Amino acid sequence: MIIEPLTKFVKDSTYLVKKCTKPDHKEFAKVARATGLGFLLMGFIGFFVKLVHIPINNIIMGGM
């Protein structure tokens, strides 16, 4: 039936929410630092790819 999987999902979801805890300041700072580093790294990668792509595109397109 369709009711049984829904009740199991609700029970599992409430169990998960009860087990979850808020991160303390140290854990939050660690996650925030890792996320910021990831953003910076992806930004630099995108910048350098664009930096390399512009001259190559100009060579291929012949400087139109």
PyMOL Python script that loads the backbone (N, CA, C, O; Angstrom):
from pymol import cmd

cmd.read_pdbstr("""\
ATOM      1  N   MET A   1       0.826  -1.198   0.000  1.00  0.00           N
ATOM      2  CA  MET A   1       0.000   0.000   0.000  1.00  0.00           C
ATOM      3  C   MET A   1       0.863   1.252   0.000  1.00  0.00           C
ATOM      4  O   MET A   1       2.074   1.193   0.215  1.00  0.00           O
ATOM      5  N   ILE A   2       0.231   2.362  -0.241  1.00  0.00           N
ATOM      6  CA  ILE A   2       0.974   3.622  -0.318  1.00  0.00           C
ATOM      7  C   ILE A   2       1.183   4.255   1.057  1.00  0.00           C
ATOM      8  O   ILE A   2       2.081   5.081   1.218  1.00  0.00           O
ATOM      9  N   ILE A   3       0.392   3.893   2.028  1.00  0.00           N
ATOM     10  CA  ILE A   3       0.477   4.493   3.365  1.00  0.00           C
ATOM     11  C   ILE A   3       1.719   3.995   4.108  1.00  0.00           C
ATOM     12  O   ILE A   3       2.364   4.773   4.810  1.00  0.00           O
ATOM     13  N   GLU A   4       2.059   2.734   3.967  1.00  0.00           N
ATOM     14  CA  GLU A   4       3.177   2.148   4.717  1.00  0.00           C
ATOM     15  C   GLU A   4       4.515   2.833   4.432  1.00  0.00           C
ATOM     16  O   GLU A   4       5.220   3.172   5.383  1.00  0.00           O
ATOM     17  N   PRO A   5       4.902   3.055   3.163  1.00  0.00           N
ATOM     18  CA  PRO A   5       6.173   3.755   2.933  1.00  0.00           C
ATOM     19  C   PRO A   5       6.161   5.189   3.462  1.00  0.00           C
ATOM     20  O   PRO A   5       7.190   5.697   3.906  1.00  0.00           O
ATOM     21  N   LEU A   6       5.004   5.834   3.414  1.00  0.00           N
ATOM     22  CA  LEU A   6       4.925   7.201   3.924  1.00  0.00           C
ATOM     23  C   LEU A   6       5.123   7.253   5.433  1.00  0.00           C
ATOM     24  O   LEU A   6       5.832   8.128   5.931  1.00  0.00           O
ATOM     25  N   THR A   7       4.507   6.330   6.167  1.00  0.00           N
ATOM     26  CA  THR A   7       4.676   6.320   7.615  1.00  0.00           C
ATOM     27  C   THR A   7       6.115   5.983   7.984  1.00  0.00           C
ATOM     28  O   THR A   7       6.659   6.547   8.933  1.00  0.00           O
ATOM     29  N   LYS A   8       6.735   5.069   7.243  1.00  0.00           N
ATOM     30  CA  LYS A   8       8.140   4.742   7.493  1.00  0.00           C
ATOM     31  C   LYS A   8       9.021   5.954   7.236  1.00  0.00           C
ATOM     32  O   LYS A   8       9.954   6.212   7.995  1.00  0.00           O
ATOM     33  N   PHE A   9       8.736   6.701   6.173  1.00  0.00           N
ATOM     34  CA  PHE A   9       9.497   7.909   5.856  1.00  0.00           C
ATOM     35  C   PHE A   9       9.356   8.940   6.967  1.00  0.00           C
ATOM     36  O   PHE A   9      10.342   9.559   7.366  1.00  0.00           O
ATOM     37  N   VAL A  10       8.150   9.129   7.466  1.00  0.00           N
ATOM     38  CA  VAL A  10       7.913  10.104   8.532  1.00  0.00           C
ATOM     39  C   VAL A  10       8.656   9.689   9.799  1.00  0.00           C
ATOM     40  O   VAL A  10       9.270  10.530  10.455  1.00  0.00           O
ATOM     41  N   LYS A  11       8.609   8.410  10.151  1.00  0.00           N
ATOM     42  CA  LYS A  11       9.313   7.922  11.340  1.00  0.00           C
ATOM     43  C   LYS A  11      10.813   8.112  11.198  1.00  0.00           C
ATOM     44  O   LYS A  11      11.474   8.575  12.128  1.00  0.00           O
ATOM     45  N   ASP A  12      11.358   7.754  10.027  1.00  0.00           N
ATOM     46  CA  ASP A  12      12.791   7.922   9.797  1.00  0.00           C
ATOM     47  C   ASP A  12      13.198   9.397   9.825  1.00  0.00           C
ATOM     48  O   ASP A  12      14.261   9.746  10.338  1.00  0.00           O
ATOM     49  N   SER A  13      12.355  10.244   9.276  1.00  0.00           N
ATOM     50  CA  SER A  13      12.648  11.677   9.251  1.00  0.00           C
ATOM     51  C   SER A  13      12.644  12.269  10.650  1.00  0.00           C
ATOM     52  O   SER A  13      13.533  13.049  10.991  1.00  0.00           O
ATOM     53  N   THR A  14      11.661  11.912  11.467  1.00  0.00           N
ATOM     54  CA  THR A  14      11.624  12.444  12.829  1.00  0.00           C
ATOM     55  C   THR A  14      12.802  11.926  13.645  1.00  0.00           C
ATOM     56  O   THR A  14      13.341  12.654  14.479  1.00  0.00           O
ATOM     57  N   TYR A  15      13.210  10.676  13.418  1.00  0.00           N
ATOM     58  CA  TYR A  15      14.377  10.120  14.111  1.00  0.00           C
ATOM     59  C   TYR A  15      15.633  10.904  13.730  1.00  0.00           C
ATOM     60  O   TYR A  15      16.459  11.215  14.588  1.00  0.00           O
ATOM     61  N   LEU A  16      15.773  11.222  12.445  1.00  0.00           N
ATOM     62  CA  LEU A  16      16.936  11.972  11.976  1.00  0.00           C
ATOM     63  C   LEU A  16      16.972  13.365  12.582  1.00  0.00           C
ATOM     64  O   LEU A  16      18.028  13.822  13.020  1.00  0.00           O
ATOM     65  N   VAL A  17      15.836  14.044  12.613  1.00  0.00           N
ATOM     66  CA  VAL A  17      15.788  15.401  13.153  1.00  0.00           C
ATOM     67  C   VAL A  17      16.105  15.396  14.645  1.00  0.00           C
ATOM     68  O   VAL A  17      16.774  16.305  15.136  1.00  0.00           O
ATOM     69  N   LYS A  18      15.636  14.394  15.365  1.00  0.00           N
ATOM     70  CA  LYS A  18      15.927  14.311  16.798  1.00  0.00           C
ATOM     71  C   LYS A  18      17.411  14.058  17.053  1.00  0.00           C
ATOM     72  O   LYS A  18      17.959  14.538  18.045  1.00  0.00           O
ATOM     73  N   LYS A  19      18.066  13.306  16.165  1.00  0.00           N
ATOM     74  CA  LYS A  19      19.483  12.993  16.336  1.00  0.00           C
ATOM     75  C   LYS A  19      20.407  14.144  15.945  1.00  0.00           C
ATOM     76  O   LYS A  19      21.544  14.217  16.412  1.00  0.00           O
ATOM     77  N   CYS A  20      19.919  15.047  15.084  1.00  0.00           N
ATOM     78  CA  CYS A  20      20.746  16.159  14.610  1.00  0.00           C
ATOM     79  C   CYS A  20      20.982  17.157  15.733  1.00  0.00           C
ATOM     80  O   CYS A  20      20.096  17.423  16.545  1.00  0.00           O
ATOM     81  N   THR A  21      22.188  17.702  15.764  1.00  0.00           N
ATOM     82  CA  THR A  21      22.516  18.731  16.741  1.00  0.00           C
ATOM     83  C   THR A  21      23.111  19.921  16.009  1.00  0.00           C
ATOM     84  O   THR A  21      23.654  19.784  14.913  1.00  0.00           O
ATOM     85  N   LYS A  22      23.004  21.081  16.623  1.00  0.00           N
ATOM     86  CA  LYS A  22      23.615  22.275  16.051  1.00  0.00           C
ATOM     87  C   LYS A  22      25.126  22.173  16.220  1.00  0.00           C
ATOM     88  O   LYS A  22      25.602  21.669  17.237  1.00  0.00           O
ATOM     89  N   PRO A  23      25.881  22.646  15.235  1.00  0.00           N
ATOM     90  CA  PRO A  23      27.333  22.616  15.391  1.00  0.00           C
ATOM     91  C   PRO A  23      27.773  23.679  16.402  1.00  0.00           C
ATOM     92  O   PRO A  23      27.166  24.745  16.509  1.00  0.00           O
ATOM     93  N   ASP A  24      28.829  23.370  17.130  1.00  0.00           N
ATOM     94  CA  ASP A  24      29.369  24.374  18.035  1.00  0.00           C
ATOM     95  C   ASP A  24      30.182  25.385  17.208  1.00  0.00           C
ATOM     96  O   ASP A  24      30.329  25.234  15.995  1.00  0.00           O
ATOM     97  N   HIS A  25      30.697  26.397  17.877  1.00  0.00           N
ATOM     98  CA  HIS A  25      31.386  27.478  17.170  1.00  0.00           C
ATOM     99  C   HIS A  25      32.610  26.962  16.416  1.00  0.00           C
ATOM    100  O   HIS A  25      32.874  27.390  15.292  1.00  0.00           O
ATOM    101  N   LYS A  26      33.346  26.059  17.022  1.00  0.00           N
ATOM    102  CA  LYS A  26      34.572  25.539  16.396  1.00  0.00           C
ATOM    103  C   LYS A  26      34.236  24.745  15.122  1.00  0.00           C
ATOM    104  O   LYS A  26      34.894  24.906  14.094  1.00  0.00           O
ATOM    105  N   GLU A  27      33.221  23.900  15.199  1.00  0.00           N
ATOM    106  CA  GLU A  27      32.832  23.097  14.039  1.00  0.00           C
ATOM    107  C   GLU A  27      32.270  23.990  12.928  1.00  0.00           C
ATOM    108  O   GLU A  27      32.554  23.773  11.750  1.00  0.00           O
ATOM    109  N   PHE A  28      31.472  24.997  13.308  1.00  0.00           N
ATOM    110  CA  PHE A  28      30.914  25.913  12.320  1.00  0.00           C
ATOM    111  C   PHE A  28      32.016  26.687  11.616  1.00  0.00           C
ATOM    112  O   PHE A  28      31.968  26.864  10.399  1.00  0.00           O
ATOM    113  N   ALA A  29      33.007  27.148  12.369  1.00  0.00           N
ATOM    114  CA  ALA A  29      34.108  27.901  11.774  1.00  0.00           C
ATOM    115  C   ALA A  29      34.899  27.024  10.810  1.00  0.00           C
ATOM    116  O   ALA A  29      35.344  27.489   9.760  1.00  0.00           O
ATOM    117  N   LYS A  30      35.070  25.755  11.171  1.00  0.00           N
ATOM    118  CA  LYS A  30      35.801  24.832  10.299  1.00  0.00           C
ATOM    119  C   LYS A  30      35.058  24.611   8.981  1.00  0.00           C
ATOM    120  O   LYS A  30      35.672  24.620   7.913  1.00  0.00           O
ATOM    121  N   VAL A  31      33.755  24.413   9.052  1.00  0.00           N
ATOM    122  CA  VAL A  31      32.948  24.209   7.846  1.00  0.00           C
ATOM    123  C   VAL A  31      32.919  25.484   7.009  1.00  0.00           C
ATOM    124  O   VAL A  31      33.028  25.419   5.784  1.00  0.00           O
ATOM    125  N   ALA A  32      32.776  26.634   7.646  1.00  0.00           N
ATOM    126  CA  ALA A  32      32.741  27.910   6.925  1.00  0.00           C
ATOM    127  C   ALA A  32      34.075  28.167   6.231  1.00  0.00           C
ATOM    128  O   ALA A  32      34.099  28.650   5.099  1.00  0.00           O
ATOM    129  N   ARG A  33      35.176  27.851   6.893  1.00  0.00           N
ATOM    130  CA  ARG A  33      36.507  28.039   6.308  1.00  0.00           C
ATOM    131  C   ARG A  33      36.686  27.129   5.092  1.00  0.00           C
ATOM    132  O   ARG A  33      37.201  27.564   4.062  1.00  0.00           O
ATOM    133  N   ALA A  34      36.265  25.877   5.209  1.00  0.00           N
ATOM    134  CA  ALA A  34      36.384  24.940   4.095  1.00  0.00           C
ATOM    135  C   ALA A  34      35.522  25.378   2.921  1.00  0.00           C
ATOM    136  O   ALA A  34      35.945  25.267   1.770  1.00  0.00           O
ATOM    137  N   THR A  35      34.314  25.877   3.196  1.00  0.00           N
ATOM    138  CA  THR A  35      33.430  26.351   2.134  1.00  0.00           C
ATOM    139  C   THR A  35      34.018  27.575   1.446  1.00  0.00           C
ATOM    140  O   THR A  35      33.998  27.665   0.218  1.00  0.00           O
ATOM    141  N   GLY A  36      34.535  28.508   2.218  1.00  0.00           N
ATOM    142  CA  GLY A  36      35.158  29.702   1.643  1.00  0.00           C
ATOM    143  C   GLY A  36      36.370  29.360   0.797  1.00  0.00           C
ATOM    144  O   GLY A  36      36.574  29.935  -0.272  1.00  0.00           O
ATOM    145  N   LEU A  37      37.167  28.430   1.274  1.00  0.00           N
ATOM    146  CA  LEU A  37      38.338  27.995   0.503  1.00  0.00           C
ATOM    147  C   LEU A  37      37.910  27.350  -0.804  1.00  0.00           C
ATOM    148  O   LEU A  37      38.553  27.551  -1.835  1.00  0.00           O
ATOM    149  N   GLY A  38      36.833  26.580  -0.771  1.00  0.00           N
ATOM    150  CA  GLY A  38      36.314  25.968  -1.987  1.00  0.00           C
ATOM    151  C   GLY A  38      35.832  27.009  -2.978  1.00  0.00           C
ATOM    152  O   GLY A  38      36.084  26.888  -4.176  1.00  0.00           O
ATOM    153  N   PHE A  39      35.136  28.036  -2.490  1.00  0.00           N
ATOM    154  CA  PHE A  39      34.684  29.118  -3.367  1.00  0.00           C
ATOM    155  C   PHE A  39      35.879  29.834  -4.005  1.00  0.00           C
ATOM    156  O   PHE A  39      35.877  30.099  -5.207  1.00  0.00           O
ATOM    157  N   LEU A  40      36.889  30.141  -3.206  1.00  0.00           N
ATOM    158  CA  LEU A  40      38.069  30.816  -3.740  1.00  0.00           C
ATOM    159  C   LEU A  40      38.783  29.958  -4.774  1.00  0.00           C
ATOM    160  O   LEU A  40      39.190  30.450  -5.827  1.00  0.00           O
ATOM    161  N   LEU A  41      38.931  28.685  -4.472  1.00  0.00           N
ATOM    162  CA  LEU A  41      39.617  27.778  -5.393  1.00  0.00           C
ATOM    163  C   LEU A  41      38.865  27.681  -6.717  1.00  0.00           C
ATOM    164  O   LEU A  41      39.476  27.765  -7.782  1.00  0.00           O
ATOM    165  N   MET A  42      37.561  27.507  -6.660  1.00  0.00           N
ATOM    166  CA  MET A  42      36.769  27.420  -7.889  1.00  0.00           C
ATOM    167  C   MET A  42      36.801  28.749  -8.658  1.00  0.00           C
ATOM    168  O   MET A  42      36.800  28.748  -9.889  1.00  0.00           O
ATOM    169  N   GLY A  43      36.829  29.861  -7.952  1.00  0.00           N
ATOM    170  CA  GLY A  43      36.922  31.166  -8.601  1.00  0.00           C
ATOM    171  C   GLY A  43      38.238  31.336  -9.340  1.00  0.00           C
ATOM    172  O   GLY A  43      38.263  31.807 -10.477  1.00  0.00           O
ATOM    173  N   PHE A  44      39.339  30.948  -8.688  1.00  0.00           N
ATOM    174  CA  PHE A  44      40.643  31.054  -9.339  1.00  0.00           C
ATOM    175  C   PHE A  44      40.749  30.120 -10.537  1.00  0.00           C
ATOM    176  O   PHE A  44      41.320  30.490 -11.563  1.00  0.00           O
ATOM    177  N   ILE A  45      40.213  28.931 -10.418  1.00  0.00           N
ATOM    178  CA  ILE A  45      40.229  27.994 -11.547  1.00  0.00           C
ATOM    179  C   ILE A  45      39.450  28.591 -12.722  1.00  0.00           C
ATOM    180  O   ILE A  45      39.927  28.567 -13.856  1.00  0.00           O
ATOM    181  N   GLY A  46      38.264  29.119 -12.458  1.00  0.00           N
ATOM    182  CA  GLY A  46      37.468  29.736 -13.510  1.00  0.00           C
ATOM    183  C   GLY A  46      38.163  30.940 -14.132  1.00  0.00           C
ATOM    184  O   GLY A  46      38.101  31.141 -15.344  1.00  0.00           O
ATOM    185  N   PHE A  47      38.827  31.740 -13.297  1.00  0.00           N
ATOM    186  CA  PHE A  47      39.550  32.905 -13.795  1.00  0.00           C
ATOM    187  C   PHE A  47      40.680  32.488 -14.723  1.00  0.00           C
ATOM    188  O   PHE A  47      40.836  33.056 -15.804  1.00  0.00           O
ATOM    189  N   PHE A  48      41.467  31.505 -14.315  1.00  0.00           N
ATOM    190  CA  PHE A  48      42.597  31.084 -15.141  1.00  0.00           C
ATOM    191  C   PHE A  48      42.149  30.373 -16.407  1.00  0.00           C
ATOM    192  O   PHE A  48      42.799  30.506 -17.444  1.00  0.00           O
ATOM    193  N   VAL A  49      41.067  29.630 -16.351  1.00  0.00           N
ATOM    194  CA  VAL A  49      40.534  29.009 -17.568  1.00  0.00           C
ATOM    195  C   VAL A  49      40.096  30.096 -18.543  1.00  0.00           C
ATOM    196  O   VAL A  49      40.375  30.005 -19.739  1.00  0.00           O
ATOM    197  N   LYS A  50      39.413  31.122 -18.043  1.00  0.00           N
ATOM    198  CA  LYS A  50      38.987  32.226 -18.900  1.00  0.00           C
ATOM    199  C   LYS A  50      40.205  32.979 -19.432  1.00  0.00           C
ATOM    200  O   LYS A  50      40.221  33.393 -20.592  1.00  0.00           O
ATOM    201  N   LEU A  51      41.225  33.158 -18.589  1.00  0.00           N
ATOM    202  CA  LEU A  51      42.438  33.858 -18.991  1.00  0.00           C
ATOM    203  C   LEU A  51      43.147  33.124 -20.121  1.00  0.00           C
ATOM    204  O   LEU A  51      43.676  33.765 -21.029  1.00  0.00           O
ATOM    205  N   VAL A  52      43.170  31.817 -20.086  1.00  0.00           N
ATOM    206  CA  VAL A  52      43.808  31.019 -21.127  1.00  0.00           C
ATOM    207  C   VAL A  52      42.903  30.928 -22.349  1.00  0.00           C
ATOM    208  O   VAL A  52      43.394  30.893 -23.477  1.00  0.00           O
ATOM    209  N   HIS A  53      41.606  30.890 -22.145  1.00  0.00           N
ATOM    210  CA  HIS A  53      40.660  30.702 -23.246  1.00  0.00           C
ATOM    211  C   HIS A  53      40.601  31.909 -24.180  1.00  0.00           C
ATOM    212  O   HIS A  53      40.430  31.730 -25.386  1.00  0.00           O
ATOM    213  N   ILE A  54      40.737  33.126 -23.667  1.00  0.00           N
ATOM    214  CA  ILE A  54      40.608  34.330 -24.499  1.00  0.00           C
ATOM    215  C   ILE A  54      41.674  34.372 -25.601  1.00  0.00           C
ATOM    216  O   ILE A  54      41.312  34.556 -26.763  1.00  0.00           O
ATOM    217  N   PRO A  55      42.975  34.209 -25.297  1.00  0.00           N
ATOM    218  CA  PRO A  55      43.965  34.229 -26.387  1.00  0.00           C
ATOM    219  C   PRO A  55      43.792  33.071 -27.362  1.00  0.00           C
ATOM    220  O   PRO A  55      43.973  33.250 -28.567  1.00  0.00           O
ATOM    221  N   ILE A  56      43.446  31.896 -26.866  1.00  0.00           N
ATOM    222  CA  ILE A  56      43.254  30.749 -27.751  1.00  0.00           C
ATOM    223  C   ILE A  56      42.070  31.007 -28.680  1.00  0.00           C
ATOM    224  O   ILE A  56      42.136  30.686 -29.867  1.00  0.00           O
ATOM    225  N   ASN A  57      41.003  31.575 -28.158  1.00  0.00           N
ATOM    226  CA  ASN A  57      39.834  31.884 -28.963  1.00  0.00           C
ATOM    227  C   ASN A  57      40.180  32.932 -30.027  1.00  0.00           C
ATOM    228  O   ASN A  57      39.713  32.842 -31.163  1.00  0.00           O
ATOM    229  N   ASN A  58      40.989  33.915 -29.664  1.00  0.00           N
ATOM    230  CA  ASN A  58      41.391  34.928 -30.641  1.00  0.00           C
ATOM    231  C   ASN A  58      42.250  34.318 -31.743  1.00  0.00           C
ATOM    232  O   ASN A  58      42.124  34.722 -32.899  1.00  0.00           O
ATOM    233  N   ILE A  59      43.113  33.367 -31.427  1.00  0.00           N
ATOM    234  CA  ILE A  59      43.931  32.706 -32.428  1.00  0.00           C
ATOM    235  C   ILE A  59      43.043  31.893 -33.367  1.00  0.00           C
ATOM    236  O   ILE A  59      43.210  31.941 -34.586  1.00  0.00           O
ATOM    237  N   ILE A  60      42.102  31.150 -32.797  1.00  0.00           N
ATOM    238  CA  ILE A  60      41.229  30.296 -33.611  1.00  0.00           C
ATOM    239  C   ILE A  60      40.319  31.141 -34.497  1.00  0.00           C
ATOM    240  O   ILE A  60      40.156  30.843 -35.680  1.00  0.00           O
ATOM    241  N   MET A  61      39.733  32.181 -33.942  1.00  0.00           N
ATOM    242  CA  MET A  61      38.779  32.986 -34.705  1.00  0.00           C
ATOM    243  C   MET A  61      39.486  34.002 -35.611  1.00  0.00           C
ATOM    244  O   MET A  61      38.838  34.639 -36.442  1.00  0.00           O
ATOM    245  N   GLY A  62      40.778  34.155 -35.463  1.00  0.00           N
ATOM    246  CA  GLY A  62      41.535  35.039 -36.346  1.00  0.00           C
ATOM    247  C   GLY A  62      41.405  36.521 -36.011  1.00  0.00           C
ATOM    248  O   GLY A  62      41.601  37.376 -36.874  1.00  0.00           O
ATOM    249  N   GLY A  63      41.077  36.821 -34.770  1.00  0.00           N
ATOM    250  CA  GLY A  63      41.017  38.225 -34.357  1.00  0.00           C
ATOM    251  C   GLY A  63      39.932  39.021 -35.048  1.00  0.00           C
ATOM    252  O   GLY A  63      40.140  40.186 -35.387  1.00  0.00           O
ATOM    253  N   MET A  64      38.787  38.418 -35.260  1.00  0.00           N
ATOM    254  CA  MET A  64      37.680  39.091 -35.939  1.00  0.00           C
ATOM    255  C   MET A  64      37.346  40.285 -35.133  1.00  0.00           C
ATOM    256  O   MET A  64      36.437  41.036 -35.488  1.00  0.00           O
TER     257      MET A  64
END
""", "prot")
cmd.dss("prot")
cmd.show_as("cartoon", "prot")
cmd.util.cbc("prot")
cmd.orient("prot")
